[in-house]
Amino acid sequence: MTLTRAPGSTSRHAHRLVRIDRSLPPATRHPVRTVVIGGGIAGMTSALLLAERGVAVTLLERGERLGGRLAAWPRRLADGSAAMVGHGFHAFFRQYYNWRAVLRRIDPSLAFLRPAERYPVVSRAWPEEDFGGLPRRPPWSLLALIARSPSLRLREMRDVDGPAATALLRYSRTRTYRDFDTMPAADFLDRLAMPEQARALLFDVFAHSFFNPAAEMSAAEMIMQFHFYFLRNAEGLAFDAPDDDYQTSIWAPLCARLQALGADIRTGAAVDRIEPGWTVTGADGSQIRADHVVLATDPESARAIVAASPALAGSAPGLVKNIETVRTTSPYAVSRIWTDRDVTADRAVFSSVAREPLLDSVSLFHRVERGSAAWSRRTGGAVVELHAYAAGHGIDPADAARDMWAQLTGIWPETRGLRIVDSDTRIGYDAPAFGVGSDATRPGVTTDADGLFLAGDWVRMPFPCALMERSAASAATAANAILRRHGVRPVQVYSVPPRGLLAGR
């Protein structure tokens, strides 16, 4: 499959959320020091936006590599060659306006992002269906999908619950979370009463993509994500993927840009505690003084740092109380597999999988990444990644790899004859939970600790965003809060329209 270049400019459909006062200076006129804790998308975004405005930034990452769940690192294969592996395939959707704005710092045209031409949902129970090629503007995208999909026949949709369906089209930050945050997403889907195949196509695959089991996930969060990805997204469901591994295409050039702006990037720098004032103490006892701190780690690490910082109890009781309610969700499993031969030529780069016990998606890295493509040309094999978004607690890596491969052979018959020449399987425990009722206590970007801000895909946000885009949007919001304190021109923050098609004003 040939991947062409992705569009580069910010979409004219992006909803601008910040009023930019051009009379404000574009950079600080006095020294401002900020420590950013965490080197993933949220940490890098906030560090970069602040450094561009003249803030002295120290970025601390406890691991040896930047990237968080988007990190990539080398692995030596059985044949002696080197390959890059990571935490799983990520789709760079076109409405990731804030994240793509950051990526334009290293490639203004986003030429390294290549569109995936198709977005199929595959199942052994029914024929493949494709979310690709739909009109970009809502509601025409939904109407076109209904018109062409055998899973969404109008005569079978007549029993769908009208009020529940209307709730999807009436999304608003206040009303939706008030009415649906205390309801499990599975209960909402039961109430919706869609035909089984339609539910699997539209919601079960969709909900699992956020790493949260539907029985444990807030219905309000699922409604927001459906709004963000489908019902109010004028970019369609098209997405792009980098043409090389994440370290080569994203983290190395972003790191170089940040260092060129004078930032101090420290990997292998775990943080023990923080004290108002601000002093950041590392696990090795080292200390850094700063005017501001952006805590941009995964949720478990953020909770641990706050718990280990007794001085916050008196100065920020709200943060201390609320962050205790933040949790990680079910573990995810990722298995990268190198085979002796390729799969069928017409297989898509990325496929969602419906109604398998464990397997949620299949990615073909040798058809998108240069390094994997070179290995495939040399050996004739394929580089296949299998992903389970919400696996059971206590899952074993070997069992996960075996079971996902067995489920793949039931969906793609040609894989039964492939020989696995190497594999790399890992279980991840750092995806945020959006549990039932969790929005009421979820901390936002601004905290009651003066000068301490939060960023990440787990932070409560006032406008629709999710996954990588939630990380970037929360980080941009944190950066703006710091810039405003010092009278510096903020950066623009974008979103899809914040209200549903039927929400009114």
C-alpha positions in Angstrom: 0.0 0.0 0.0 1.4 3.4 -1.0 1.0 6.2 1.5 1.0 9.8 0.2 1.8 13.0 2.1 -0.5 14.3 4.8 -1.9 17.8 4.7 0.2 20.3 6.6 -1.7 23.4 7.5 -4.0 23.8 10.4 -7.5 23.1 9.3 -9.9 26.0 8.7 -12.4 24.0 10.7 -10.4 24.2 13.9 -12.2 26.0 16.6 -9.9 28.7 18.2 -10.2 28.9 22.0 -7.8 31.6 22.9 -8.0 35.3 22.2 -4.5 36.4 21.2 -3.5 39.9 22.2 -0.8 41.0 19.8 0.2 43.9 22.0 1.6 41.5 24.5 5.3 40.7 24.2 6.1 37.4 22.5 8.7 36.5 25.1 9.4 37.1 28.8 11.2 40.3 29.7 12.5 38.9 33.0 13.9 35.5 34.1 11.2 32.8 34.5 12.1 29.3 35.5 9.9 26.2 35.0 10.5 22.6 35.7 8.5 20.2 33.6 8.2 16.7 35.1 7.6 14.0 32.4 9.0 13.7 28.9 6.0 12.4 26.9 3.7 14.4 24.6 2.4 16.6 27.5 5.8 17.3 28.9 7.5 18.0 25.6 4.6 20.3 24.4 4.6 22.4 27.5 8.4 22.6 27.6 8.6 23.6 24.0 5.9 26.2 24.1 7.4 27.8 27.2 11.0 27.8 25.9 9.8 29.5 22.7 8.5 32.3 24.9 11.8 32.7 26.6 11.1 30.7 29.7 14.1 28.8 31.2 12.9 25.1 31.1 14.3 22.0 32.8 12.6 18.9 31.5 12.9 15.8 33.8 12.1 12.3 32.5 12.5 9.3 34.8 13.1 6.9 31.9 16.1 6.7 29.6 14.0 7.8 26.6 11.5 10.6 25.9 8.1 9.8 24.5 5.9 8.2 27.2 3.5 5.9 25.6 4.7 7.2 22.2 8.4 6.2 23.0 10.4 3.9 20.7 13.6 2.1 21.5 16.0 -0.4 19.7 15.8 -4.2 19.9 18.2 -6.7 18.5 16.4 -9.3 16.4 17.3 -13.0 16.1 18.9 -12.4 12.7 21.3 -9.9 14.2 19.6 -6.8 12.8 18.3 -3.9 14.9 14.7 -2.9 15.0 12.7 -0.2 16.8 9.8 -1.2 19.0 7.3 0.7 21.2 4.1 0.7 23.1 1.8 0.3 20.2 0.5 2.0 17.0 -0.9 5.5 17.3 -3.2 7.1 14.8 -2.5 10.8 14.2 -6.0 12.0 13.5 -6.5 15.2 11.5 -8.4 16.9 14.4 -5.3 16.6 16.6 -4.9 20.3 16.0 -2.7 21.1 19.0 -0.4 18.1 18.7 0.0 18.7 15.0 0.9 22.3 15.7 3.7 21.1 17.8 4.9 18.6 15.1 5.0 21.5 12.6 7.9 22.9 14.7 10.0 20.1 13.2 8.3 19.7 9.8 6.0 22.7 8.8 4.4 20.6 6.0 4.1 17.5 8.1 5.6 15.6 5.2 6.7 12.8 7.5 3.0 11.9 8.2 1.5 9.7 5.6 -2.3 9.1 5.3 -3.7 5.7 5.9 -5.9 5.2 2.9 -8.3 2.8 4.6 -9.7 2.3 8.1 -11.4 -1.1 8.2 -13.1 -2.9 11.0 -12.5 -6.7 10.6 -14.3 -9.6 12.1 -14.7 -13.3 11.6 -18.4 -12.9 12.2 -19.2 -10.6 9.3 -17.6 -8.9 6.2 -15.0 -6.2 6.6 -16.4 -2.6 6.9 -14.4 0.5 6.2 -14.6 3.9 7.9 -12.4 5.4 5.2 -13.6 7.5 2.2 -16.5 9.2 4.1 -17.4 12.8 3.6 -15.5 15.0 6.0 -18.2 17.2 7.3 -20.8 16.1 9.9 -23.6 15.2 9.6 -22.9 14.0 6.1 -20.2 11.6 7.3 -22.7 9.8 9.5 -25.4 9.8 6.9 -23.0 8.4 4.3 -21.9 5.6 6.7 -25.5 4.7 7.4 -26.2 4.6 3.7 -23.4 2.3 2.8 -23.0 0.1 5.9 -24.7 -3.3 6.0 -24.5 -3.1 9.8 -26.6 0.1 9.9 -29.7 -0.8 7.9 -32.4 1.6 8.7 -35.0 -1.1 9.2 -32.9 -2.7 11.9 -32.2 0.7 13.5 -35.9 1.5 14.2 -35.7 0.2 17.8 -32.8 2.4 18.7 -33.7 4.4 21.8 -34.4 8.0 20.6 -33.4 9.9 23.8 -30.2 8.0 24.1 -29.3 8.6 20.5 -30.1 12.3 20.8 -27.7 12.5 23.8 -24.9 11.7 21.4 -25.9 14.7 19.2 -26.5 17.1 22.2 -23.1 17.0 23.7 -22.2 19.9 26.0 -19.5 19.9 28.7 -21.9 20.7 31.5 -25.0 18.8 30.6 -23.5 15.6 29.3 -21.2 15.1 32.3 -24.1 16.0 34.7 -26.4 13.5 33.2 -24.1 10.6 32.2 -20.9 10.6 34.2 -22.3 8.4 36.8 -23.6 5.9 34.2 -21.3 3.1 32.9 -20.7 3.3 29.2 -21.9 -0.3 28.8 -25.3 0.7 30.4 -25.6 3.6 28.0 -25.0 1.3 25.1 -27.6 -1.2 26.4 -30.0 1.7 26.7 -29.2 2.8 23.2 -30.4 -0.7 22.0 -28.6 -0.7 18.7 -28.5 -4.0 16.7 -25.6 -6.2 17.8 -23.5 -5.7 14.6 -24.1 -1.9 14.6 -23.1 -1.7 18.2 -19.9 -3.7 17.6 -19.0 -1.5 14.6 -19.8 1.9 16.0 -19.2 1.6 19.8 -17.5 -1.6 21.0 -14.5 -1.1 18.8 -14.6 2.6 19.4 -14.9 2.5 23.2 -12.1 -0.1 23.5 -9.7 2.2 21.7 -9.6 4.4 24.8 -8.2 1.5 26.9 -11.2 1.5 29.3 -13.6 -1.5 29.5 -17.1 -0.2 28.7 -18.5 -1.6 32.0 -16.0 0.6 34.0 -15.9 3.7 31.8 -18.0 6.8 32.2 -20.8 7.1 29.7 -20.1 10.9 29.6 -16.5 10.3 28.6 -17.5 8.0 25.8 -20.1 10.4 24.5 -17.5 13.2 24.5 -15.1 11.0 22.6 -17.7 10.0 20.0 -18.4 13.8 19.6 -14.7 14.5 19.2 -13.9 11.7 16.8 -17.0 11.5 14.7 -20.0 13.7 15.2 -18.3 17.2 15.3 -15.1 16.4 13.6 -14.9 18.1 10.2 -11.8 16.2 9.3 -13.5 12.9 8.9 -12.1 9.7 10.3 -9.0 9.8 8.2 -5.7 9.6 10.0 -2.0 9.6 9.3 1.1 7.7 10.6 4.7 8.7 10.7 6.9 7.3 7.9 9.5 6.1 10.4 9.7 5.0 14.1 8.6 7.6 16.7 12.2 8.2 18.0 13.6 9.0 14.6 10.7 11.0 13.2 9.4 12.8 16.4 11.5 12.6 19.5 15.0 13.2 18.2 14.0 16.3 16.2 11.8 17.7 19.0 14.6 17.2 21.5 17.0 19.0 19.2 14.7 21.9 18.8 14.1 22.2 22.5 17.8 22.1 23.3 18.4 24.7 20.6 16.0 27.0 22.6 18.3 26.5 25.7 16.2 24.0 27.6 17.9 21.5 29.9 16.7 17.9 29.1 17.5 15.2 31.7 16.6 11.6 31.2 17.0 9.0 33.9 15.9 11.8 36.3 13.2 10.5 38.6 11.5 13.0 40.8 10.9 12.2 44.5 8.9 15.2 45.7 8.0 18.8 45.1 7.7 21.7 47.5 5.8 25.0 47.1 8.2 27.7 46.3 9.1 25.7 44.1 11.8 23.1 44.8 11.9 19.8 42.9 13.9 17.1 44.6 15.1 14.2 42.5 15.4 10.5 43.6 19.1 11.1 43.8 18.7 14.0 46.2 19.4 16.7 43.7 17.3 19.9 43.9 16.1 22.4 41.3 14.5 25.7 42.2 11.8 27.1 39.9 9.0 29.7 39.6 6.6 27.1 38.2 6.2 23.3 37.9 4.3 21.4 35.2 3.5 17.9 36.4 3.1 16.0 33.1 3.6 12.3 34.0 1.3 9.3 33.8 -1.4 9.3 36.4 0.1 6.8 38.8 3.4 8.7 38.8 1.7 12.0 39.4 -0.3 10.6 42.3 2.9 9.1 43.8 4.8 12.4 43.6 2.0 14.4 45.2 1.7 11.8 48.0 5.4 12.0 48.6 5.2 15.8 48.9 3.9 16.5 52.4 4.2 20.3 52.0 1.3 20.2 49.5 -1.1 19.0 52.1 -1.3 22.5 53.7 -1.0 24.6 50.5 -3.0 22.5 48.1 -5.6 20.3 49.9 -7.8 20.2 46.8 -5.1 18.8 44.6 -4.0 16.3 47.3 -7.6 15.1 47.7 -8.5 14.9 44.1 -5.4 13.3 42.7 -6.0 10.4 45.0 -9.0 9.5 42.9 -7.0 9.4 39.6 -6.3 5.8 38.5 -4.9 3.8 35.7 -7.2 1.5 33.7 -6.8 -2.1 32.6 -3.4 -3.1 31.2 -2.8 -3.2 27.5 -0.8 -5.7 25.6 1.3 -5.1 22.5 3.0 -7.8 20.5 5.4 -6.9 17.6 5.9 -10.0 15.4 8.4 -10.5 12.6 7.3 -13.3 10.1 9.0 -15.2 7.3 6.5 -14.0 4.7 4.1 -11.2 4.1 0.4 -11.0 4.5 -2.0 -10.4 1.6 -1.1 -7.3 -0.3 -4.5 -5.7 0.1 -4.4 -5.6 3.9 -4.7 -2.2 5.4 -1.9 -0.5 7.4 -4.2 -0.4 10.4 -7.3 -2.5 11.1 -9.6 -2.5 14.1 -10.9 -5.9 15.2 -14.4 -6.6 16.4 -15.6 -9.2 18.8 -12.4 -11.1 19.6 -11.7 -12.0 23.2 -8.4 -10.1 23.3 -7.2 -8.7 20.0 -8.4 -5.2 19.2 -6.2 -4.0 16.3 -3.6 -5.1 13.8 -0.9 -2.9 12.4 1.5 -3.6 9.5 4.6 -1.5 10.3 6.5 -2.7 7.2 4.0 -0.8 5.1 4.5 2.5 6.8 7.8 2.7 8.7 11.1 2.9 6.7 13.1 0.8 9.1 10.5 -2.0 9.1 10.1 -1.7 5.3 13.8 -2.2 4.8 13.8 -5.3 7.0 10.8 -6.6 4.9 12.5 -6.0 1.6 15.6 -7.8 2.8 13.9 -10.8 4.2 10.5 -11.0 2.4 8.8 -11.0 5.8 6.2 -8.8 7.5 6.3 -6.7 10.7 2.9 -7.2 12.3 1.8 -5.6 15.6 -1.1 -7.0 17.6 -2.7 -4.8 20.2 -5.2 -5.5 23.1 -6.4 -2.2 24.5 -8.1 -3.4 27.6 -6.7 -6.7 28.7 -7.5 -8.5 31.9 -5.5 -7.7 35.1 -2.7 -10.2 35.6 -2.3 -11.0 31.9 0.9 -12.8 31.0 2.9 -11.5 28.0 3.5 -14.9 26.5 -0.2 -15.8 26.9 -1.2 -12.5 25.4 1.1 -13.0 22.3 -0.1 -16.5 21.8 -3.8 -15.7 22.1 -3.7 -12.6 19.9 -1.9 -14.5 17.2 -4.4 -17.3 17.3 -7.2 -14.8 17.0 -5.5 -13.1 14.1 -5.3 -16.5 12.2 -9.1 -16.8 12.5 -9.6 -13.4 10.9 -6.8 -13.4 8.3 -6.5 -16.9 7.0 -3.1 -16.4 5.2 -1.4 -15.9 8.6 -1.9 -19.5 9.5 1.0 -20.4 7.1 3.4 -17.7 8.4 6.3 -18.6 10.6 7.2 -16.3 13.4 10.9 -15.5 13.3 11.0 -13.1 16.3 8.6 -11.3 18.6 8.5 -8.6 21.3 5.6 -8.5 23.7 5.0 -6.1 26.5 2.2 -5.3 28.9 1.5 -1.6 29.7 0.0 -0.3 32.9 0.0 3.5 32.4 -3.2 4.3 30.5 -5.6 6.6 32.4 -8.9 5.3 33.7 -12.1 7.4 33.1 -14.2 5.6 35.6 -17.8 6.1 36.4 -18.3 9.3 38.3 -14.6 10.3 38.0 -15.1 13.6 36.3 -16.4 15.2 39.6 -13.0 14.8 41.3 -10.6 14.7 38.3 -8.1 17.5 38.7 -7.7 20.1 35.9 -4.8 21.9 34.5 -4.8 24.6 37.2 -4.5 23.5 40.8 -4.9 25.2 44.2 -1.1 25.0 44.5 0.0 28.4 43.3 2.4 27.8 40.4 1.8 24.1 40.0 0.0 22.9 36.8 -1.0 19.5 35.5 -0.9 18.2 31.9 -1.6 14.8 30.4 -4.2 12.6 28.8 -5.8 12.0 32.2 -6.4 15.7 33.2 -9.9 17.1 33.2 -10.4 19.4 30.2 -13.1 22.0 29.5 -13.4 21.2 25.8 -13.5 18.0 23.8 -10.1 16.2 23.3 -8.7 12.7 23.9 -5.5 10.6 23.8 -2.5 12.3 22.2 -4.5 15.5 21.6 -5.6 15.7 25.2 -2.0 15.5 26.3 -1.0 18.3 23.9 -4.1 20.5 24.6 -3.7 20.3 28.4 0.0 21.1 28.0 -0.7 24.2 25.8 -3.3 25.2 28.4 -0.7 24.9 31.2 1.8 26.9 29.2 -0.7 29.6 28.7 -1.5 29.8 32.4 2.2 30.5 33.1 2.6 32.9 30.2 -0.4 35.0 31.3 1.2 35.4 34.8 4.1 37.1 33.2 2.2 39.2 30.7 3.5 37.2 27.7 1.5 36.5 24.6 -0.2 33.1 24.8 -0.3 30.4 22.2 -3.4 29.5 20.3 -5.3 26.4 21.5 -7.7 24.6 19.2 -10.6 22.2 19.4 -13.5 20.8 17.4 -16.7 22.7 18.0 -17.4 22.3 21.7 -21.1 21.6 21.4 -23.1 18.9 19.6 -25.1 19.3 16.5 -28.4 19.5 18.5 -27.0 21.1 21.7 -28.2 24.6 20.9 -26.3 27.5 22.4 
